[in-house]
Amino acid sequence: MDLTAPLDTRAFSVPPFAAACLDHADDTWTEAFDHPFVHALAEGTLDPDTFKFYQMQDARYLEAFADATSLLSTRCADPDDKLWFIDAARLAIVVEGELHEGYGEELGYGPSDIRQLQLTPNNRAYQNHMIDRAQRGTLVEGTAAIAPCPWLYIELGQRLEREMGEIPEDHPYAEWLAMYRDPEFNEYMANLLGRLQRFADAADETARSRAQTAFTTSVRYEWMFWDQAWNRQEWPV
C-alpha cells in the first residue's frame, strides 16, 4: 500500500504559506506517512496492545493540543478567530474523546488510566513544543506548530480512502479509519490554513521563517509519535 504518493487533489485548498510550510518540511512530510505503525494500522495487522498504547498516549496528547489552541485564542484580536480556536480545543477534547472512549471500552482502559499515564519522552517533547510556541512564539508560529497534527491525519484518511476504497466491515480499526475520512474535517482544515495564511501575511519575514521551522518540527514529532507507540517507548532511566 503506497501511502507516500502525493494526492492529485486535496479536498481543501492549500494557501501559499501552507504550501511553503510543506516545502520546508520536504521529505519529512512523506516519511510521516511511511512509518510501519501506519502501514500496520491501515492493513489491520497492528497488535491491539500497540494500538492501546498509542490511543492512551494520544488521549493525553490531545489535552495538550487543546491547551495550545486555547492559548492561541488569547493571542487573537478578532473575535471570530478567538471562537474558532476555542472550538478547536473543544473538538480535540470532546469529539476525538468519543473515539477514545469507544476504544477504551474495547481495549480495557478508562479515564482514570489516562490520568495516571506516564507520558513517553516523545509525547512529552511534542506537547512541550506546541505549548511553548503557542505561548512564546508569534501567532503565525504557534498556529504553524499545531497545523501538522490535524493535516497529517486528515490527509492520511484521504490517502487510505484512495488506496483501500471501502473499509472492510471486519477491519479492527474501522472506526479510526472512518473518522479521518469524514468530509467535515475538510472545512476544519480550510479554516485552519486560511488563518495560518492571514497570520503569515501580517507577520514579518523572520516570523514566517520561524513558523516554517515550527511546522517542520511538529511534522518530525508526528513521525516520532507513531514511533513511540510502535516501540512502546519507555524512559531509559
N, C-alpha and C positions, 0 to 999 in steps of 0.2 A: 504494500500500500504506500504510494508516493504522496506524502503529506508536505513535501518541501516545494513542489512545483507551484509557481506563482498563480494566483487566481486570475483568470481572464478579465473578470469584472468583479467588483465588490458591490454588496447590496447597499452601501452607503458611500457618499463622496469622501475623498481624502483631500483636504485643502493643502495648499503648497507647503505650509510649515510642517504639518504632519508627515507629508511626503519627504521633507528634508530630514525629519527625525528618523524615518525608516532608512533613508540612505546612510545616515550616520551609524545606525545600528548594523547595517550591512549584513554580513554572514551570520551575525549573532541572532538576528530575527529568524533566519532559516533554521539554524540549529535548534531553536526552541520548539520547532515542530517535529524534530527528528530524534528526540530522546527515546530510549527504549520503553520508558514508562508510558509515553503517549501511544506508541505502537501497540503495546500490550493492552492498554485500556481500550483502544479502538477495536482490536481484534477479539476482545472479551476474554483474553488469557491471563489478565493481570490477577495475581494472587489476592484473594479477598482481604487478607491481613495487611498487605501492602496498600490496598485501596483504603482500608480503615485508617491506617497510619496517615495517609495523605488527607483524608477527609477531616480527621481530628485536627491536624496541623492547619488545614485550610480554614476551619471554623475560627481559629484564633487569628489567623492572618486577616480574615475579613473584618474582624473587630478593629484591627489597626487601619485597614483601608477606610473604614467608616470614620475613624478618628481623623485621618488625613483629609478626607473630603469635608468633614465638619470644620477643621481648621481653615481650609481653603475658603469656606463660606464666609468666614470672618474677614478675609482679605479682600472680598469683593465689594465694590461700591454700588453696583447695580443690584437692586432687589431681586430681579429675575435670576441673576447669577447666584445670589445667595441661596435662593429657594432651590435651584437646580442641584447645587452641591449638597444641601441638606437632604433633598430627596435621594441623591446618590448614596448618602450614608444610610438612609433608611432601607434602600434597596439591598445594600450589602448585608444588612443585619436581618431583615425580615424575609425578603423573597428568597435569597440564597440560603438563609437559615432554615427555610421549609425543606429544602433539598437535603440539608444535613440532618434535619430531624427524621426524615424518612429513612435515610440510610443508617442513622443511629439506631433506630428500632430494629433494622435488619441485621446490623453488624454487631450490636451489643454495646453501645455506649450512649451516654446521656449528657445533659447539661453539666452535671457535677463532674463528670470525667473530663469534659472540655475545660472547665475552670481549673482543675488540678493539673492539667497537662503541662509538661515541661517543653518549652519551645526548643526546636532544633537550632543549632548555630545558624544555618542558612535562613530559617524562618525569622529568627530574631534580627539578623542583619538586614533582611529585606524590610521588615517593619520599621527598623530604625532609620533606614534610608528614606522611606516615604514620609515619615513623621518629621524628620529633620528638614527635608526640602519644603514641606508644607509650612513649617514654622519659620525657617531661616532663609529659604530661597525666595526669589521673586515669584509672583503669581504664575508666570508662564513656566517657571522651573518646577514649581510644585505640581502644576497640572500635568506637565510632561512626565513627572515621576509616577503619577497614578495611571496614566493612559495605557501602558502596555498590558496591564492585567486584564481589563475587560476586552481590549482589542485582540490580544492573542487568543483568548478563549472563544470569542465570537468568530474570529477567522478560522480557528480550528474547527468549530462546529460547521462552518460552511465548507471547508476542505473535506471533512469527513462525509458530509452530505453528498458532495460531488463524487467521492471515491466509493462510498458504500451504498448510496441510494437509500432505500427504506431500511430502517433499523429493524433487524430481526426481533421477533417478539420474545425469543428466549435469550436475548443478549443480556448478560448480567448487569451491564451498566447502561441500559437503555434510557433510564430516566435522566442520567447525567448527559448523555449524548443529545437527547431530545431538548434539554433545557437550552443548550447553547446553539441550537438551530432556530430558536424562537425569533421570528421576524421583529418582534418588539425591541429586541436588543439593537437592531439597526438604527432605530430612532435615537436610542441612547448614545450610540457611537457618533451619530451625526451631530448631536448636541454637544458632546464632549469635545470632538475635534473642531467644531465650529468655535467653541470658546477658546480652545488652545490657539487657534489662528488669531482671534481678536486680541488675546493677551500677548501673543508674539508681535503683532502689528504695533501694539502700544509700548513695547519694550525696546531697549537699545540692543546693539549687536552683541555686546558682552553677555547680556541676559539671555539672548536667544541661543548663543553658543553653549552656555551653561545648561540651558534647558535640554538641548540635544544630548549633552553628556548625561544628564539625569535620566532621560528616556532610555538611552543605551544601557545604563547601569541597571535600570529596572528590568530590561529585557534579559540581561545576564542573570539577574536574580530569579526570573521566571524559569529559566533553564535549571538553575540551582534548586528551585523548589521541586521540580519534577525529580531531580537527582536525590534530594534529601529523603523523599518518600521511597524512591526506588531502592535506595540502600538502607532505609530505616536509620537515618543518621542519629548518632549519639554524640554527646560531648566526649572528647578524648581523655579528659582528666576530670 
